[in-house]
Amino acid sequence: MKLGLIFTFTFALTCFISVPDSKNLYSDTHSLKQSINVCPAENNLARENLELFISHPDWSNNRIDTGTNGLSVSQIQLLTDSQHSSVCQNFNSEFDDTINETWSKGGSKYDLVYYKVGSFYFVSIVVAQPSDPEYVSVGLSFLIIYDSNLNRIEGFSF
């Protein structure tokens, strides 16, 4: 009987110690959700590619073909969680494989940035730089244009 009481007490104590405090569990989860952005951060190269497409004369025929010839660099808006989280979620789902592709030594292979210019949306994809300063990455960048209903219009490489 004494052995049974010791076992019961030990089991109850173990369960009590190992049960997470629900208040702390909620606050940890809540802070984690707040720290994750749905819309990606700005990237200079991604923006430069978009500005180049919108303003450079070499891209004028492509702008005419896609209906984006009336856009200006001053209209470029970076998509943000506070205003565009559903659009960013849509793009995150569409480009999930690209977002999750990593270098063999770790780190993302691509940086994606989402923009709105006039009534069009743009996804700018550029090669991410490895975290190791001994390495440099080069490759094609991509710009994909969507209409206001998120229907893909055209994609280009730089």
C-alpha positions as protocol buffer text, in pm:
chain_id: "A"
residue {
  index: 1
  type: MET
  ca { x: 0 y: 0 z: 0 }
}
residue {
  index: 2
  type: LYS
  ca { x: 285 y: 239 z: 88 }
}
residue {
  index: 3
  type: LEU
  ca { x: 449 y: 171 z: -251 }
}
residue {
  index: 4
  type: GLY
  ca { x: 119 y: 249 z: -426 }
}
residue {
  index: 5
  type: LEU
  ca { x: 90 y: 585 z: -248 }
}
residue {
  index: 6
  type: ILE
  ca { x: 447 y: 679 z: -341 }
}
residue {
  index: 7
  type: PHE
  ca { x: 382 y: 585 z: -704 }
}
residue {
  index: 8
  type: THR
  ca { x: 54 y: 781 z: -713 }
}
residue {
  index: 9
  type: PHE
  ca { x: 217 y: 1085 z: -549 }
}
residue {
  index: 10
  type: THR
  ca { x: 516 y: 1071 z: -788 }
}
residue {
  index: 11
  type: PHE
  ca { x: 289 y: 1033 z: -1092 }
}
residue {
  index: 12
  type: ALA
  ca { x: 66 y: 1323 z: -982 }
}
residue {
  index: 13
  type: LEU
  ca { x: 367 y: 1545 z: -912 }
}
residue {
  index: 14
  type: THR
  ca { x: 518 y: 1463 z: -1252 }
}
residue {
  index: 15
  type: CYS
  ca { x: 190 y: 1545 z: -1428 }
}
residue {
  index: 16
  type: PHE
  ca { x: 159 y: 1869 z: -1234 }
}
residue {
  index: 17
  type: ILE
  ca { x: 514 y: 1976 z: -1320 }
}
residue {
  index: 18
  type: SER
  ca { x: 490 y: 1880 z: -1687 }
}
residue {
  index: 19
  type: VAL
  ca { x: 154 y: 2046 z: -1760 }
}
residue {
  index: 20
  type: PRO
  ca { x: 231 y: 2380 z: -1924 }
}
residue {
  index: 21
  type: ASP
  ca { x: 90 y: 2692 z: -1769 }
}
residue {
  index: 22
  type: SER
  ca { x: -191 y: 2783 z: -2007 }
}
residue {
  index: 23
  type: LYS
  ca { x: -141 y: 3157 z: -1950 }
}
residue {
  index: 24
  type: ASN
  ca { x: 227 y: 3136 z: -2050 }
}
residue {
  index: 25
  type: LEU
  ca { x: 151 y: 2902 z: -2338 }
}
residue {
  index: 26
  type: TYR
  ca { x: -104 y: 3148 z: -2479 }
}
residue {
  index: 27
  type: SER
  ca { x: 123 y: 3449 z: -2442 }
}
residue {
  index: 28
  type: ASP
  ca { x: 413 y: 3267 z: -2612 }
}
residue {
  index: 29
  type: THR
  ca { x: 191 y: 3163 z: -2903 }
}
residue {
  index: 30
  type: HIS
  ca { x: 33 y: 3506 z: -2924 }
}
residue {
  index: 31
  type: SER
  ca { x: 370 y: 3684 z: -2937 }
}
residue {
  index: 32
  type: LEU
  ca { x: 493 y: 3437 z: -3199 }
}
residue {
  index: 33
  type: LYS
  ca { x: 196 y: 3511 z: -3424 }
}
residue {
  index: 34
  type: GLN
  ca { x: 250 y: 3884 z: -3389 }
}
residue {
  index: 35
  type: SER
  ca { x: 620 y: 3857 z: -3477 }
}
residue {
  index: 36
  type: ILE
  ca { x: 558 y: 3677 z: -3808 }
}
residue {
  index: 37
  type: ASN
  ca { x: 483 y: 3910 z: -4098 }
}
residue {
  index: 38
  type: VAL
  ca { x: 260 y: 3790 z: -4378 }
}
residue {
  index: 39
  type: CYS
  ca { x: 393 y: 4048 z: -4626 }
}
residue {
  index: 40
  type: PRO
  ca { x: 768 y: 4031 z: -4693 }
}
residue {
  index: 41
  type: ALA
  ca { x: 1005 y: 4317 z: -4615 }
}
residue {
  index: 42
  type: GLU
  ca { x: 1140 y: 4561 z: -4871 }
}
residue {
  index: 43
  type: ASN
  ca { x: 1443 y: 4458 z: -5078 }
}
residue {
  index: 44
  type: ASN
  ca { x: 1639 y: 4719 z: -5275 }
}
residue {
  index: 45
  type: LEU
  ca { x: 1705 y: 4499 z: -5578 }
}
residue {
  index: 46
  type: ALA
  ca { x: 1343 y: 4388 z: -5595 }
}
residue {
  index: 47
  type: ARG
  ca { x: 1227 y: 4749 z: -5596 }
}
residue {
  index: 48
  type: GLU
  ca { x: 1493 y: 4854 z: -5850 }
}
residue {
  index: 49
  type: ASN
  ca { x: 1370 y: 4584 z: -6091 }
}
residue {
  index: 50
  type: LEU
  ca { x: 1014 y: 4712 z: -6059 }
}
residue {
  index: 51
  type: GLU
  ca { x: 1125 y: 5072 z: -6108 }
}
residue {
  index: 52
  type: LEU
  ca { x: 1325 y: 4965 z: -6414 }
}
residue {
  index: 53
  type: PHE
  ca { x: 1023 y: 4791 z: -6566 }
}
residue {
  index: 54
  type: ILE
  ca { x: 795 y: 5090 z: -6503 }
}
residue {
  index: 55
  type: SER
  ca { x: 1031 y: 5362 z: -6624 }
}
residue {
  index: 56
  type: HIS
  ca { x: 1301 y: 5235 z: -6861 }
}
residue {
  index: 57
  type: PRO
  ca { x: 1239 y: 5287 z: -7236 }
}
residue {
  index: 58
  type: ASP
  ca { x: 1358 y: 4933 z: -7318 }
}
residue {
  index: 59
  type: TRP
  ca { x: 1049 y: 4795 z: -7140 }
}
residue {
  index: 60
  type: SER
  ca { x: 795 y: 5025 z: -7311 }
}
residue {
  index: 61
  type: ASN
  ca { x: 659 y: 4756 z: -7547 }
}
residue {
  index: 62
  type: ASN
  ca { x: 614 y: 4518 z: -7253 }
}
residue {
  index: 63
  type: ARG
  ca { x: 430 y: 4789 z: -7060 }
}
residue {
  index: 64
  type: ILE
  ca { x: 199 y: 4846 z: -7358 }
}
residue {
  index: 65
  type: ASP
  ca { x: 138 y: 4471 z: -7396 }
}
residue {
  index: 66
  type: THR
  ca { x: 48 y: 4433 z: -7027 }
}
residue {
  index: 67
  type: GLY
  ca { x: -155 y: 4754 z: -6995 }
}
residue {
  index: 68
  type: THR
  ca { x: 88 y: 4896 z: -6740 }
}
residue {
  index: 69
  type: ASN
  ca { x: 218 y: 5181 z: -6960 }
}
residue {
  index: 70
  type: GLY
  ca { x: 41 y: 5452 z: -6757 }
}
residue {
  index: 71
  type: LEU
  ca { x: 212 y: 5365 z: -6429 }
}
residue {
  index: 72
  type: SER
  ca { x: 479 y: 5576 z: -6259 }
}
residue {
  index: 73
  type: VAL
  ca { x: 749 y: 5503 z: -6004 }
}
residue {
  index: 74
  type: SER
  ca { x: 580 y: 5740 z: -5757 }
}
residue {
  index: 75
  type: GLN
  ca { x: 279 y: 5503 z: -5744 }
}
residue {
  index: 76
  type: ILE
  ca { x: 478 y: 5207 z: -5610 }
}
residue {
  index: 77
  type: GLN
  ca { x: 341 y: 5081 z: -5277 }
}
residue {
  index: 78
  type: LEU
  ca { x: 504 y: 4804 z: -5077 }
}
residue {
  index: 79
  type: LEU
  ca { x: 231 y: 4565 z: -4958 }
}
residue {
  index: 80
  type: THR
  ca { x: 202 y: 4562 z: -4579 }
}
residue {
  index: 81
  type: ASP
  ca { x: 29 y: 4340 z: -4326 }
}
residue {
  index: 82
  type: SER
  ca { x: -189 y: 4624 z: -4202 }
}
residue {
  index: 83
  type: GLN
  ca { x: -342 y: 4692 z: -4544 }
}
residue {
  index: 84
  type: HIS
  ca { x: -281 y: 4392 z: -4769 }
}
residue {
  index: 85
  type: SER
  ca { x: -244 y: 4076 z: -4561 }
}
residue {
  index: 86
  type: SER
  ca { x: -497 y: 3876 z: -4766 }
}
residue {
  index: 87
  type: VAL
  ca { x: -317 y: 3959 z: -5093 }
}
residue {
  index: 88
  type: CYS
  ca { x: 17 y: 3865 z: -4934 }
}
residue {
  index: 89
  type: GLN
  ca { x: -131 y: 3537 z: -4808 }
}
residue {
  index: 90
  type: ASN
  ca { x: -249 y: 3462 z: -5160 }
}
residue {
  index: 91
  type: PHE
  ca { x: 98 y: 3524 z: -5302 }
}
residue {
  index: 92
  type: ASN
  ca { x: 264 y: 3330 z: -5018 }
}
residue {
  index: 93
  type: SER
  ca { x: 47 y: 3029 z: -5107 }
}
residue {
  index: 94
  type: GLU
  ca { x: 116 y: 3060 z: -5478 }
}
residue {
  index: 95
  type: PHE
  ca { x: 493 y: 3093 z: -5430 }
}
residue {
  index: 96
  type: ASP
  ca { x: 528 y: 2855 z: -5135 }
}
residue {
  index: 97
  type: ASP
  ca { x: 790 y: 2637 z: -5308 }
}
residue {
  index: 98
  type: THR
  ca { x: 1000 y: 2939 z: -5405 }
}
residue {
  index: 99
  type: ILE
  ca { x: 976 y: 3090 z: -5057 }
}
residue {
  index: 100
  type: ASN
  ca { x: 1086 y: 2764 z: -4893 }
}
residue {
  index: 101
  type: GLU
  ca { x: 1371 y: 2683 z: -5133 }
}
residue {
  index: 102
  type: THR
  ca { x: 1705 y: 2711 z: -4951 }
}
residue {
  index: 103
  type: TRP
  ca { x: 2075 y: 2692 z: -5027 }
}
residue {
  index: 104
  type: SER
  ca { x: 2255 y: 2374 z: -4924 }
}
residue {
  index: 105
  type: LYS
  ca { x: 2439 y: 2574 z: -4656 }
}
residue {
  index: 106
  type: GLY
  ca { x: 2111 y: 2721 z: -4529 }
}
residue {
  index: 107
  type: GLY
  ca { x: 1928 y: 3043 z: -4592 }
}
residue {
  index: 108
  type: SER
  ca { x: 1665 y: 3128 z: -4850 }
}
residue {
  index: 109
  type: LYS
  ca { x: 1750 y: 3112 z: -5219 }
}
residue {
  index: 110
  type: TYR
  ca { x: 1508 y: 3389 z: -5313 }
}
residue {
  index: 111
  type: ASP
  ca { x: 1367 y: 3707 z: -5169 }
}
residue {
  index: 112
  type: LEU
  ca { x: 1011 y: 3785 z: -5276 }
}
residue {
  index: 113
  type: VAL
  ca { x: 856 y: 4128 z: -5238 }
}
residue {
  index: 114
  type: TYR
  ca { x: 498 y: 4226 z: -5321 }
}
residue {
  index: 115
  type: TYR
  ca { x: 396 y: 4565 z: -5457 }
}
residue {
  index: 116
  type: LYS
  ca { x: 87 y: 4746 z: -5577 }
}
residue {
  index: 117
  type: VAL
  ca { x: 118 y: 5006 z: -5851 }
}
residue {
  index: 118
  type: GLY
  ca { x: -206 y: 5167 z: -5963 }
}
residue {
  index: 119
  type: SER
  ca { x: -453 y: 4880 z: -5995 }
}
residue {
  index: 120
  type: PHE
  ca { x: -182 y: 4620 z: -6062 }
}
residue {
  index: 121
  type: TYR
  ca { x: 7 y: 4390 z: -5828 }
}
residue {
  index: 122
  type: PHE
  ca { x: 370 y: 4293 z: -5884 }
}
residue {
  index: 123
  type: VAL
  ca { x: 570 y: 4007 z: -5736 }
}
residue {
  index: 124
  type: SER
  ca { x: 942 y: 4078 z: -5757 }
}
residue {
  index: 125
  type: ILE
  ca { x: 1169 y: 3778 z: -5702 }
}
residue {
  index: 126
  type: VAL
  ca { x: 1544 y: 3821 z: -5661 }
}
residue {
  index: 127
  type: VAL
  ca { x: 1826 y: 3587 z: -5563 }
}
residue {
  index: 128
  type: ALA
  ca { x: 1891 y: 3614 z: -5190 }
}
residue {
  index: 129
  type: GLN
  ca { x: 2243 y: 3659 z: -5067 }
}
residue {
  index: 130
  type: PRO
  ca { x: 2380 y: 3384 z: -4840 }
}
residue {
  index: 131
  type: SER
  ca { x: 2442 y: 3475 z: -4478 }
}
residue {
  index: 132
  type: ASP
  ca { x: 2805 y: 3361 z: -4513 }
}
residue {
  index: 133
  type: PRO
  ca { x: 3003 y: 3664 z: -4641 }
}
residue {
  index: 134
  type: GLU
  ca { x: 3247 y: 3432 z: -4819 }
}
residue {
  index: 135
  type: TYR
  ca { x: 2977 y: 3351 z: -5077 }
}
residue {
  index: 136
  type: VAL
  ca { x: 2792 y: 3563 z: -5331 }
}
residue {
  index: 137
  type: SER
  ca { x: 2486 y: 3455 z: -5527 }
}
residue {
  index: 138
  type: VAL
  ca { x: 2396 y: 3565 z: -5877 }
}
residue {
  index: 139
  type: GLY
  ca { x: 2111 y: 3469 z: -6101 }
}
residue {
  index: 140
  type: LEU
  ca { x: 1799 y: 3582 z: -6276 }
}
residue {
  index: 141
  type: SER
  ca { x: 1542 y: 3806 z: -6112 }
}
residue {
  index: 142
  type: PHE
  ca { x: 1174 y: 3782 z: -6199 }
}
residue {
  index: 143
  type: LEU
  ca { x: 883 y: 4024 z: -6209 }
}
residue {
  index: 144
  type: ILE
  ca { x: 530 y: 3889 z: -6233 }
}
residue {
  index: 145
  type: ILE
  ca { x: 233 y: 4117 z: -6300 }
}
residue {
  index: 146
  type: TYR
  ca { x: -123 y: 4060 z: -6176 }
}
residue {
  index: 147
  type: ASP
  ca { x: -443 y: 4252 z: -6232 }
}
residue {
  index: 148
  type: SER
  ca { x: -662 y: 4387 z: -5952 }
}
residue {
  index: 149
  type: ASN
  ca { x: -835 y: 4045 z: -5922 }
}
residue {
  index: 150
  type: LEU
  ca { x: -497 y: 3870 z: -5880 }
}
residue {
  index: 151
  type: ASN
  ca { x: -510 y: 3712 z: -6225 }
}
residue {
  index: 152
  type: ARG
  ca { x: -161 y: 3665 z: -6366 }
}
residue {
  index: 153
  type: ILE
  ca { x: -98 y: 3886 z: -6669 }
}
residue {
  index: 154
  type: GLU
  ca { x: 267 y: 3824 z: -6755 }
}
residue {
  index: 155
  type: GLY
  ca { x: 606 y: 3741 z: -6609 }
}
residue {
  index: 156
  type: PHE
  ca { x: 950 y: 3870 z: -6704 }
}
residue {
  index: 157
  type: SER
  ca { x: 1309 y: 3789 z: -6613 }
}
residue {
  index: 158
  type: PHE
  ca { x: 1595 y: 4033 z: -6565 }
}
